[in-house]
Amino acid sequence: MVLTVGSTIVGTYGEDSQSTGIGADPSNDFSPSTNEGAVYVFTRSGTNWSQQEYLKASSMASPGKWFGHSVKLSADGNALAVAARREESNATGINGDQEDTSASGSGAVYLFTRNQAIWSQQAYVKATNTRTGNRFANGLDLSADGQSLAVGSPREASAATGINGDLTDTSSSRSGAVYLY
């Protein structure tokens, strides 16, 4: 067992591998370039850095997902949030149908946890009011303990104000919203 002293996460939203999931094959590229995206996890032991994991979205590969557009690692290095701001599922909430691709550019967040050196996906997160082009996950933040997540959606269209407004309102184009989990 190697004691991990530090971790670094690198999101590469322009990466082109067609692979999906944890430990995917990075050489399985789309042609031409598609901006599918990937995340690389590096760990440090002493002065030596090594790649620990290669992460892809668990949903089917599709051009322009931008998985890795934004990444946030918890303070202990054991929880990771990955934004895919152009992901296209029409799912809502937590762990919905990732394969329904009828909401282009709606965006998603993938949550991963690490137990020792093993990464696993814990959740697939969508807005509670998913719509085409909302770009949910354009920005995100993860609490130090990995238990709370904030997700920005700059093109959300509700005219609601304050907390828990009317999510069905679409009268204010690109007004934006923040979702807390």
HELIX and SHEET records of a PDB file:
SHEET    1   A 3 GLY A   6  THR A  12  0                                        
SHEET    2   A 3 ALA A  38  SER A  45 -1                                        
SHEET    3   A 3 ASN A  48  LEU A  55 -1                                        
SHEET    1   B 4 PHE A  67  LEU A  73  0                                        
SHEET    2   B 4 ALA A  79  ALA A  84 -1                                        
SHEET    3   B 4 ALA A 108  ASN A 115 -1                                        
SHEET    4   B 4 ILE A 118  VAL A 125 -1                                        
SHEET    1   C 3 GLY A 139  LEU A 142  0                                        
SHEET    2   C 3 LEU A 149  SER A 153 -1                                        
SHEET    3   C 3 ALA A 177  LEU A 180 -1                                        
END                                                                             
